[in-house]
Amino acid sequence: MSTALIQRIRTQAKKRRREKPTKGRLAQNIKMYRTRVGLTQPDVAGICECTAQYISDIECDRVPSLRMLALVAIALDTTVSELLAGVPSEELLTAD
């Protein structure tokens, strides 16, 4: 590999690290439904029998398992389909 190519790859990698990532659609949907029904993260965590930190992680782009997603949907009085509305398939490839 040429030195110029290596330098260009390093520069692009640094630029990507500086860019602020945006939250995924699933995280946005879960937070929207949670606030709509007036629940806090600890409230949802209690219903789902997990930690509030885990719910926070989900709202910050951690992709939950299908089982946990179903529990969150029940807690938020909605469906898994509604939570997944508009979510690109690439976003779901890193599920727990």
C-alpha positions in Angstrom: 0.0 0.0 0.0 1.3 3.4 -0.8 2.0 5.9 1.9 -0.5 8.4 0.5 -3.3 5.8 0.6 -2.5 4.9 4.2 -2.5 8.6 5.2 -5.8 9.1 3.4 -7.4 6.1 5.3 -6.1 7.4 8.6 -7.5 10.9 7.9 -10.9 9.5 7.0 -10.9 7.3 10.2 -10.1 10.3 12.4 -12.9 12.4 10.7 -15.4 9.6 11.3 -14.4 9.4 15.0 -15.0 13.1 15.4 -18.4 13.1 13.9 -21.2 12.9 16.5 -23.2 9.7 15.8 -26.9 10.1 15.6 -29.3 7.9 17.5 -30.8 5.1 15.6 -34.5 5.0 14.8 -35.2 2.2 17.3 -33.7 4.2 20.1 -35.8 7.2 19.1 -39.0 5.2 18.9 -38.5 3.6 22.3 -37.9 6.9 24.0 -40.8 8.6 22.2 -43.2 5.9 23.3 -41.8 5.9 26.8 -42.3 9.6 27.2 -45.7 9.4 25.5 -47.0 7.0 28.2 -45.3 9.0 31.0 -42.9 6.3 32.2 -39.3 6.8 33.4 -36.5 4.5 32.5 -36.6 2.9 36.0 -40.4 2.3 35.5 -39.8 0.5 32.2 -36.9 -1.4 33.8 -39.1 -2.6 36.6 -41.8 -3.9 34.2 -39.1 -5.6 32.1 -37.2 -6.9 35.0 -33.9 -5.4 33.9 -31.9 -2.4 35.1 -32.6 1.2 34.3 -29.1 1.4 32.9 -30.0 -1.3 30.3 -33.1 0.8 29.3 -30.8 3.8 29.0 -28.4 1.8 26.9 -31.2 0.8 24.6 -32.2 4.4 24.2 -28.6 5.2 23.3 -28.5 2.7 20.4 -27.9 -0.7 22.1 -30.0 -3.1 20.1 -32.0 -5.4 22.5 -32.8 -9.0 22.0 -36.2 -9.8 20.5 -37.4 -11.0 23.9 -36.4 -7.8 25.5 -37.9 -5.8 22.7 -41.2 -7.6 23.2 -41.0 -6.8 27.0 -40.3 -3.2 26.3 -43.2 -3.0 23.8 -45.6 -4.5 26.5 -44.3 -2.0 29.0 -44.9 0.9 26.6 -48.4 -0.4 25.6 -47.4 -0.8 22.0 -46.2 -3.5 19.6 -42.8 -4.6 18.4 -43.9 -3.6 14.9 -44.6 0.0 16.1 -41.2 0.2 17.8 -39.5 -1.1 14.6 -41.4 1.2 12.3 -38.9 3.0 10.0 -35.9 1.1 11.4 -33.4 0.1 8.7 -32.3 -3.5 8.8 -28.7 -2.6 9.2 -29.4 -1.1 12.6 -30.7 -4.4 13.8 -27.6 -6.5 12.8 -25.9 -5.9 16.2 -28.6 -7.3 18.5 -27.5 -8.8 21.8 
